[in-house]
Amino acid sequence: MRIFTATILFTALSVCAFGTQFSFDIHPDLGEDTGVDLRGDSQVWLRTMTTPLDPERREETYKVYTHIFDFEGEEPITKGPGGRFSHHRGLFIGWNHTMVDDTRHDTWHMGNSSQQHMVWDSLEPGEGSATQVQTIEWRDTDDQAFIRETRTITAQPGPDGTRIFDFTSTLESLRGTIELRGDLHHAGMQVRMADEVTQHEETTEYILPEGAEELDNDWVEGAWWIGCSPVVRDKRYWLIHMTPQDHPTGIPVYSIRRYARFGAFFETDLEEGEPLTLTFRVLLSETELDQARCQELYDAYSR
């Protein structure tokens, strides 16, 4: 087993940056569950759930995911287990047709696979940002790993009071060629907002780049980013999901369900010995973003 870095031998770490103090709470009180809170100015910004797979609570523990919290740091505005489509969880990644040795593993719905947190490689508060790195194994029903993932999330303040979350997933095949396949609603790197949005889907709004086209079945072509504006607990938020222009499979297809599950769909292959790195940015705002401002924020990211 990999040795924990010295950085995480403490229960909380913090560095005072210009205007922001970042810290990690390694053992927050989560009842039966385990996880890590990333805090800015003592408020929870992100919570990553790392509960070991439990056969008695399989549905609650079969996936590693990260919650985004409200600006008060009190509650997640993203979804956990249960509700409509229980497998949708905060920031998450997977493919419902993950083909390994001619066997289909569903790493989206998790029916015959799991994503298991193995170790925190590092938790670094940094100056002006915080970065967390973890090793996750994607395993079959025999508890044998077929993909090893290194997942890195960096949080930092953005312009005009926004919050920026950079999500990077490096995937390594442990069993030859692995085909990552699926469809736009069941594959890729996506975000799911709180389950309550299903009760008022008509309040959810989407912002598309100029020239992008929304097709049937909530399919968006020609977009490197999309904006989602859901209402959670009577408050409207604006989020942008961004894909960099050096994405290894080119421009993705975006999925934009009205219950506020949205993100980038793409397909690719993993070759043993050739790790694949995928990176995305999610920006959160509590003040209105229009198309022009979303484009400016994406342009700054793509530079």
C-alpha positions as CSV (number, residue, x, y, z in Angstrom):
1,M,0.0,0.0,0.0
2,R,1.2,3.5,-0.8
3,I,2.5,5.5,2.1
4,F,0.6,8.6,3.2
5,T,2.5,11.8,2.5
6,A,3.6,13.7,5.6
7,T,1.2,16.5,4.7
8,I,-1.8,14.5,5.9
9,L,-0.5,13.3,9.3
10,F,-2.6,16.0,10.9
11,T,-6.3,16.2,11.3
12,A,-6.4,19.7,9.8
13,L,-4.1,21.7,7.6
14,S,-4.2,25.3,6.6
15,V,-2.2,28.0,4.9
16,C,-3.1,31.7,5.0
17,A,-3.2,33.0,1.5
18,F,-4.0,36.4,0.2
19,G,-7.6,36.9,1.3
20,T,-8.3,33.1,1.7
21,Q,-7.3,30.5,4.2
22,F,-7.5,27.0,2.9
23,S,-7.6,23.9,5.1
24,F,-8.6,20.2,5.0
25,D,-10.7,18.5,7.6
26,I,-9.7,14.8,7.3
27,H,-12.2,13.3,9.7
28,P,-15.4,15.3,9.6
29,D,-18.4,13.8,11.5
30,L,-20.2,12.0,8.7
31,G,-21.9,9.2,10.7
32,E,-21.3,5.9,9.0
33,D,-19.4,7.5,6.1
34,T,-15.9,8.8,5.7
35,G,-14.6,11.7,3.7
36,V,-12.6,14.9,3.5
37,D,-13.8,18.4,3.6
38,L,-11.9,21.1,1.7
39,R,-12.5,24.5,3.4
40,G,-11.9,28.1,2.4
41,D,-12.0,30.6,5.2
42,S,-13.3,27.8,7.5
43,Q,-16.3,27.2,5.3
44,V,-16.7,23.9,3.5
45,W,-16.3,24.3,-0.2
46,L,-16.1,20.6,-1.2
47,R,-16.7,17.3,0.5
48,T,-15.2,14.1,-1.1
49,M,-16.9,10.9,0.0
50,T,-14.5,7.9,0.5
51,T,-16.6,5.4,2.5
52,P,-15.2,1.9,1.9
53,L,-17.4,-0.4,-0.2
54,D,-19.9,-2.1,2.2
55,P,-22.0,-5.0,0.9
56,E,-24.7,-4.0,3.5
57,R,-24.8,-0.5,2.1
58,R,-23.6,-1.1,-1.4
59,E,-25.8,1.6,-3.1
60,E,-24.4,4.3,-0.7
61,T,-20.7,3.2,-1.0
62,Y,-20.1,2.0,-4.6
63,K,-18.8,5.3,-6.0
64,V,-16.3,8.0,-5.0
65,Y,-17.6,11.5,-5.6
66,T,-17.3,15.1,-4.5
67,H,-20.0,17.4,-3.3
68,I,-20.1,21.2,-4.0
69,F,-21.3,23.2,-1.0
70,D,-23.3,26.4,-0.8
71,F,-21.5,29.7,-0.3
72,E,-22.3,29.6,3.5
73,G,-20.5,26.2,3.8
74,E,-23.6,24.7,5.4
75,E,-25.0,22.1,3.0
76,P,-24.2,20.4,-0.4
77,I,-25.9,21.8,-3.4
78,T,-25.1,18.6,-5.3
79,K,-26.7,15.2,-5.0
80,G,-25.7,12.1,-2.9
81,P,-27.2,8.6,-2.8
82,G,-31.0,8.0,-3.2
83,G,-33.5,10.2,-4.9
84,R,-34.1,10.1,-8.7
85,F,-31.2,8.2,-10.3
86,S,-29.3,7.3,-7.1
87,H,-26.1,6.7,-9.1
88,H,-25.8,10.4,-9.9
89,R,-23.4,11.9,-7.3
90,G,-21.9,15.5,-7.2
91,L,-18.8,15.6,-9.4
92,F,-18.3,12.1,-10.9
93,I,-16.9,10.2,-13.9
94,G,-17.7,6.9,-15.6
95,W,-18.9,5.0,-18.7
96,N,-21.8,2.6,-18.7
97,H,-20.1,0.5,-21.4
98,T,-16.6,0.0,-20.0
99,M,-15.4,-3.0,-22.0
100,V,-12.7,-5.1,-20.3
101,D,-11.7,-8.5,-21.8
102,D,-15.0,-8.6,-23.7
103,T,-16.9,-8.0,-20.5
104,R,-19.1,-5.0,-20.0
105,H,-18.6,-3.2,-16.7
106,D,-21.0,-0.4,-15.9
107,T,-18.9,2.2,-14.2
108,W,-21.8,4.7,-14.4
109,H,-24.7,2.9,-12.7
110,M,-22.3,0.7,-10.8
111,G,-24.4,-2.5,-11.2
112,N,-21.4,-4.8,-11.6
113,S,-18.5,-2.6,-10.6
114,S,-17.3,-0.1,-7.9
115,Q,-15.0,2.8,-7.5
116,Q,-13.0,2.4,-4.3
117,H,-10.9,5.1,-2.6
118,M,-7.5,3.6,-1.8
119,V,-5.3,6.4,-0.4
120,W,-4.9,10.1,-0.2
121,D,-1.7,10.8,-2.1
122,S,-1.6,14.4,-0.9
123,L,-3.7,17.1,0.6
124,E,-2.1,20.5,0.0
125,P,-3.7,23.7,1.2
126,G,-1.3,25.9,-0.9
127,E,-1.3,29.6,-1.1
128,G,-4.5,30.9,-2.8
129,S,-5.7,27.4,-3.7
130,A,-6.0,23.9,-2.3
131,T,-5.3,20.6,-4.1
132,Q,-6.3,17.1,-3.2
133,V,-5.0,13.9,-4.9
134,Q,-6.3,10.5,-4.3
135,T,-5.9,7.0,-5.8
136,I,-9.1,5.2,-6.7
137,E,-9.4,1.7,-8.0
138,W,-12.3,0.7,-10.4
139,R,-13.1,-2.9,-9.5
140,D,-15.2,-5.8,-10.7
141,T,-17.6,-8.0,-8.8
142,D,-14.7,-10.2,-7.8
143,D,-13.1,-7.2,-6.2
144,Q,-10.3,-7.2,-8.8
145,A,-9.1,-3.8,-10.1
146,F,-9.2,-3.1,-13.8
147,I,-8.5,0.7,-13.8
148,R,-6.4,2.7,-11.4
149,E,-7.4,6.3,-11.3
150,T,-5.5,9.3,-9.9
151,R,-8.0,12.0,-9.2
152,T,-6.9,15.5,-8.5
153,I,-9.2,18.4,-7.6
154,T,-7.9,21.9,-7.1
155,A,-10.1,24.7,-5.6
156,Q,-9.4,28.4,-5.8
157,P,-11.3,31.7,-5.7
158,G,-12.3,33.0,-9.1
159,P,-13.2,36.5,-10.3
160,D,-16.2,38.3,-8.8
161,G,-16.6,36.0,-5.9
162,T,-16.9,32.8,-8.0
163,R,-15.3,29.5,-7.0
164,I,-13.2,27.4,-9.4
165,F,-12.9,23.6,-9.2
166,D,-10.4,21.9,-11.5
167,F,-11.1,18.2,-11.8
168,T,-8.4,16.0,-13.3
169,S,-8.7,12.2,-13.8
170,T,-5.7,10.1,-14.9
171,L,-6.8,6.6,-15.8
172,E,-4.5,3.7,-16.1
173,S,-5.5,0.3,-17.5
174,L,-4.6,-2.7,-15.5
175,R,-5.9,-5.2,-18.0
176,G,-4.8,-4.5,-21.6
177,T,-7.0,-2.4,-23.9
178,I,-10.1,-1.0,-22.2
179,E,-12.8,0.6,-24.2
180,L,-14.6,3.5,-22.5
181,R,-18.0,3.6,-24.3
182,G,-21.5,4.8,-23.5
183,D,-23.9,7.6,-24.5
184,L,-24.2,11.2,-23.7
185,H,-26.5,10.7,-20.7
186,H,-24.5,7.8,-19.2
187,A,-20.8,8.4,-19.7
188,G,-18.1,11.1,-19.3
189,M,-17.4,13.6,-16.6
190,Q,-20.6,15.2,-15.3
191,V,-22.2,17.1,-12.4
192,R,-25.5,16.4,-10.6
193,M,-27.2,19.1,-8.6
194,A,-29.4,18.4,-5.5
195,D,-32.2,15.9,-6.0
196,E,-34.8,18.6,-5.0
197,V,-34.3,20.1,-8.5
198,T,-36.4,17.2,-9.9
199,Q,-39.4,18.7,-8.1
200,H,-39.1,22.0,-10.1
201,E,-37.3,21.2,-13.3
202,E,-38.9,24.1,-15.0
203,T,-36.8,26.5,-13.0
204,T,-33.5,25.1,-14.4
205,E,-31.9,27.2,-17.2
206,Y,-29.0,26.5,-19.5
207,I,-26.6,28.8,-21.2
208,L,-24.9,27.7,-24.5
209,P,-22.0,29.2,-26.4
210,E,-22.7,31.1,-29.5
211,G,-23.0,28.7,-32.4
212,A,-23.7,25.6,-30.3
213,E,-26.8,23.7,-31.1
214,E,-29.3,22.0,-28.8
215,L,-30.7,18.9,-30.4
216,D,-33.3,16.4,-29.4
217,N,-32.9,14.5,-26.2
218,D,-31.0,17.2,-24.4
219,W,-28.0,16.9,-26.7
220,V,-25.6,19.9,-27.3
221,E,-23.1,19.9,-30.2
222,G,-20.5,22.5,-30.9
223,A,-19.8,23.5,-27.3
224,W,-16.6,23.5,-25.3
225,W,-18.6,24.7,-22.3
226,I,-22.1,24.9,-21.0
227,G,-23.7,26.9,-18.2
228,C,-26.3,25.5,-15.9
229,S,-28.5,27.7,-13.6
230,P,-30.5,25.6,-11.1
231,V,-32.4,26.6,-8.0
232,V,-31.5,24.8,-4.8
233,R,-33.2,25.6,-1.5
234,D,-34.9,28.7,-3.0
235,K,-31.5,30.1,-4.2
236,R,-30.4,30.3,-7.8
237,Y,-26.8,29.4,-8.7
238,W,-24.8,29.5,-12.0
239,L,-22.3,26.9,-12.9
240,I,-20.1,26.5,-15.9
241,H,-18.7,23.1,-17.0
242,M,-15.6,23.6,-19.2
243,T,-13.6,21.3,-21.4
244,P,-10.1,22.4,-22.4
245,Q,-9.4,22.6,-26.1
246,D,-6.5,20.2,-25.8
247,H,-8.9,17.5,-24.6
248,P,-7.6,14.2,-26.1
249,T,-10.8,13.2,-27.9
250,G,-11.5,16.7,-29.2
251,I,-14.7,18.6,-28.6
252,P,-17.2,16.7,-26.5
253,V,-20.9,16.3,-26.7
254,Y,-22.7,18.0,-23.8
255,S,-25.7,16.5,-21.9
256,I,-28.1,19.0,-20.3
257,R,-30.9,17.3,-18.4
258,R,-33.5,19.7,-16.8
259,Y,-33.2,18.1,-13.4
260,A,-29.6,19.6,-13.5
261,R,-27.4,16.7,-14.4
262,F,-24.9,18.1,-17.0
263,G,-21.5,17.5,-18.4
264,A,-19.2,16.2,-21.2
265,F,-19.6,12.9,-23.0
266,F,-16.8,11.4,-25.0
267,E,-15.4,7.9,-25.8
268,T,-11.9,6.7,-25.9
269,D,-9.6,3.7,-25.3
270,L,-7.2,3.0,-22.5
271,E,-4.0,1.1,-23.3
272,E,-2.0,-0.6,-20.6
273,G,1.1,1.3,-19.8
274,E,-0.3,4.5,-21.4
275,P,-2.2,6.5,-18.7
276,L,-4.8,8.9,-20.0
277,T,-5.3,12.3,-18.4
278,L,-8.6,14.1,-18.6
279,T,-9.2,17.5,-17.1
280,F,-12.2,19.8,-16.7
281,R,-13.2,23.0,-14.9
282,V,-16.4,23.6,-13.0
283,L,-17.0,27.2,-11.9
284,L,-19.7,28.2,-9.3
285,S,-21.3,31.6,-9.0
286,E,-24.0,33.0,-6.8
287,T,-24.4,36.1,-9.1
288,E,-25.9,36.0,-12.6
289,L,-23.7,34.9,-15.5
290,D,-24.8,35.5,-19.1
291,Q,-23.5,34.1,-22.3
292,A,-20.9,36.8,-22.8
293,R,-19.5,36.4,-19.3
294,C,-19.5,32.6,-19.5
295,Q,-17.5,32.9,-22.7
296,E,-15.0,35.3,-21.1
297,L,-14.5,32.9,-18.2
298,Y,-14.0,30.0,-20.6
299,D,-11.5,32.1,-22.7
300,A,-9.5,32.8,-19.6
301,Y,-9.5,29.1,-18.7
302,S,-8.5,28.0,-22.2
303,R,-5.6,30.4,-22.3
